[in-house]
Amino acid sequence: MDIVPHNIKQLRKYPNSEDIIPYGKHFIDEEDIQAVVNTLRSNNLTQGPLIEEFENAISQYVGSKYAVAVSSCTAGLHIACKSLDINSDSIVAVPTNSFVSTANCASFLGARIKFFDIDLDSLNISIDQVEEYLLCGNHLDLVIAVHFAGFPVELERLYFLSSKYGFKIIEDAAHALGSEQSNGRRIGSCDFSDLSVFSLHPVKSIAAGEGGVITTNDEEIYMSLLRLRSHGINKGSDELVNKEYAFTGDNKNLWYYEMRELGFHYRITDIQCALALSQLKKLNKFTARRNEIACYYRKKIESINFINPAQKESASFTSNHIFPVRIDFDALNIKRNDLMIYLRENLVYTQVHYIPIPIHPYYKKMGYEAKDFKNSMLYFKEALTLPLFYQLKNNQVDDVLEMLKTFFKKV
Ligand SMILES: *Cc1c(COP(=O)(O)O)cnc(C)c1O
């Protein structure tokens, strides 16, 4: 027997997907479809020329020396940590307000996670608290900074601390393809970090189906990433160890390879890169429209006193990956879930970004406590992500806000 919560029973199970207004959504056109079809007709479904072509296009777009495309952002974060030699002796700083991957990537390697609370203006990691922690004589090996909703972390300040206290920086840039740093260059340039990692999941800036891409300016890290995404097998100019098998006379044997370290199978395919390349051409158009929608929301919300944008406006350009708002549900004496069900009945699918990572059962049982993350818990209690995606029309924004007002009048 299906166990359906009583209050969800009345929801239509399979509404017409075109009628649904989700919180986020990809946009695919005929050019994208043709690009994938062309790949299906070519000789390479995977490990062909499109992977490098996509990597070069991303490097050029963000202004990094190197890019390595992988099977997901989570996979990318994992090998990014591994390339910095994060291990069971490491202490890794992670913001509470993120998707679980941000912490898991270091947990995979046995590192200890030190969670940091967020700054309520940006909803990003509180750099004040990181600094205070370091000033008290504590050590960090790595900080993973998340540009929440695309809002750029103050990287220059974090970078200054990293050179003073000797830790590495990885940007979890899953939300931030298209965002700019305060120096006017794009997130992913790694001007102030060791590596950046993007997601190509359909809900993010551009879609590859699933996929991720890592950028860096460090050649050694780059070579290490190439090995780690493919079983730890040697690449390019890596020196070969077993010379007696590797060579016939002075010639390297055509069939020969060596596994140098314990790597993974985190490769992406040409099919995915065909789509990602085609999508990348539209990225500036996507972010421009997202920016318009976010501005429209902000203007409209000004006159609705129970809804506030969850983040202040960014000084630099942002990808506006999502549009989170804050609603003081307790003061209004309503339940967030009741509101979400009401919106769903009207085919508007909202979400909560995020459940603070340390309160997930896996992390909670390690001893992390909600009371140590006051800002995260406050924001979490009031958080709701409203729809924002390229094809969303202004009149649909109006509809969503009218639905919210109607609901608030009813209760
Ligand atoms: C989506 C997301 C990820 C994971 O991306 P995948 O490509 O699905 O692995 C990691 N971090 C953040 C902040 C995300 O939003």
The ligand as an SDF file (V2000), in Angstrom:
LIG
                    3D

 15 15  0  0  0  0  0  0  0  0999 V2000
   24.2680   20.8790   -7.1850 C   0  0  0  0  0  0  0  0  0  0  0  0
   25.3240   21.1120   -6.1970 C   0  0  0  0  0  0  0  0  0  0  0  0
   26.3950   20.2330   -6.0230 C   0  0  0  0  0  0  0  0  0  0  0  0
   26.4590   18.9010   -6.6900 C   0  0  0  0  0  0  0  0  0  0  0  0
   26.4000   18.9430   -8.0690 O   0  0  0  0  0  0  0  0  0  0  0  0
   26.2880   17.5890   -8.9070 P   0  0  0  0  0  0  0  0  0  0  0  0
   26.7270   17.9710  -10.2870 O   0  0  0  0  0  0  0  0  0  0  0  0
   24.8630   17.1660   -8.8490 O   0  0  0  0  0  0  0  0  0  0  0  0
   27.1900   16.5870   -8.2870 O   0  0  0  0  0  0  0  0  0  0  0  0
   27.4040   20.5820   -5.1480 C   0  0  0  0  0  0  0  0  0  0  0  0
   27.3580   21.7250   -4.4510 N   0  0  0  0  0  0  0  0  0  0  0  0
   26.3360   22.5840   -4.5690 C   0  0  0  0  0  0  0  0  0  0  0  0
   26.3530   23.8540   -3.7850 C   0  0  0  0  0  0  0  0  0  0  0  0
   25.2710   22.2980   -5.4300 C   0  0  0  0  0  0  0  0  0  0  0  0
   24.2280   23.1300   -5.5200 O   0  0  0  0  0  0  0  0  0  0  0  0
  1  2  1  0
  2  3  1  0
  2 14  2  0
  3  4  1  0
  3 10  2  0
  4  5  1  0
  5  6  1  0
  6  7  2  0
  6  8  1  0
  6  9  1  0
 10 11  1  0
 11 12  2  0
 12 13  1  0
 12 14  1  0
 14 15  1  0
M  END
$$$$
